[in-house]
Amino acid sequence: MKKIIRERDDIGFYIKLFPLKAHPDAYKKSKAIVCEKSLKLYDEAIAGQKLPAPTCETTEVDDNIKLAESLGITGTPALILPDGAILPGYKDAKDLIQIIDESGKRAEAE
């Protein structure tokens, strides 16, 4: 994401934290990130670092889990493209930019 944002100021990302059950601390880490609204904590979590305990009560992570389940998303990363298509799995920046551009054109044509 960071590489794409550096290259293209017309592409943005909304991050919805979707902790997978296979990662035991992911739920608690997701809540900590949401409570602090911190990209720094997000980066630390991705790097496998220990995060502080959540400092608030929030349903945002639970709402994200319900949303993902309703959309049939079962893993991460997953992207919802401009045309509404869901793209599972990692893609490198160059390929992802092309996919986003093509999706945007389809969305505009609708």
C-alpha positions in Angstrom: 0.0 0.0 0.0 2.7 2.5 1.0 4.5 2.0 -2.3 1.3 2.6 -4.3 0.4 5.7 -2.3 3.9 7.1 -2.9 3.5 6.5 -6.7 -0.2 7.5 -7.1 -1.9 10.2 -5.1 -5.2 9.3 -6.7 -5.4 5.9 -5.0 -6.3 5.6 -1.4 -6.9 2.6 0.9 -9.4 2.2 3.8 -8.0 -0.4 6.2 -10.6 -2.6 7.9 -8.9 -4.8 10.4 -10.0 -8.4 10.1 -8.1 -10.6 12.6 -8.0 -14.2 11.7 -8.6 -16.8 14.3 -5.4 -18.6 13.3 -3.5 -15.7 14.8 -4.1 -15.8 18.6 -3.2 -12.2 19.4 -4.6 -10.6 16.2 -8.0 -9.7 17.8 -6.4 -7.9 20.8 -3.8 -6.2 18.5 -6.6 -5.1 16.1 -8.5 -3.5 19.0 -5.4 -1.7 20.2 -4.8 -0.3 16.7 -8.4 0.9 16.4 -8.4 2.4 19.9 -5.3 4.4 19.2 -6.1 5.1 15.5 -2.4 4.4 14.9 -0.7 3.4 11.6 2.5 3.0 13.7 0.8 0.3 15.8 -0.5 -1.3 12.6 3.0 -1.4 11.1 4.3 -2.9 14.4 1.6 -5.6 14.4 2.5 -6.5 10.8 6.1 -6.7 11.8 5.1 -9.2 14.6 5.9 -6.9 17.4 4.1 -6.9 20.8 1.4 -4.2 21.1 0.0 -2.6 24.2 -3.4 -3.7 25.5 -6.4 -1.9 24.0 -7.3 1.3 25.7 -10.9 1.6 24.8 -14.1 -0.5 24.3 -15.1 -0.7 20.7 -17.2 -2.9 18.4 -15.3 -1.8 15.3 -13.3 -5.0 15.0 -16.3 -7.2 15.6 -18.2 -5.2 13.0 -15.3 -5.7 10.5 -15.4 -9.5 11.1 -19.2 -9.5 10.5 -18.7 -7.5 7.3 -16.0 -9.8 6.0 -18.1 -12.8 6.7 -21.1 -11.3 4.9 -18.9 -10.6 1.9 -17.4 -14.1 1.9 -13.9 -12.9 2.8 -12.1 -15.6 4.7 -8.5 -14.5 4.6 -6.1 -11.5 4.4 -5.2 -9.5 2.6 -8.4 -8.9 0.7 -9.2 -5.8 -1.3 -12.6 -4.5 -2.3 -12.0 -2.8 -5.7 -13.8 0.3 -7.1 -16.2 -1.9 -9.1 -17.1 -4.0 -6.0 -15.0 -7.0 -6.9 -13.1 -8.7 -4.1 -9.5 -9.5 -4.7 -8.0 -12.0 -2.3 -4.3 -12.4 -1.6 -1.1 -10.4 -2.0 -0.3 -8.6 -5.3 2.8 -6.6 -6.0 2.4 -2.8 -6.4 2.7 -2.8 -10.2 0.1 -5.5 -10.7 -2.2 -4.0 -8.1 -2.1 -0.5 -9.7 -3.1 -2.1 -13.0 -5.9 -4.1 -11.3 -7.2 -0.9 -9.5 -7.1 1.1 -12.7 -9.0 -1.5 -14.7 -11.6 -1.9 -11.9 -12.0 1.9 -11.8 -12.8 2.0 -15.5 -15.4 -0.8 -15.1 -16.9 1.1 -12.1 -17.1 4.4 -14.2 -18.8 2.5 -17.1 -21.6 1.2 -14.9 
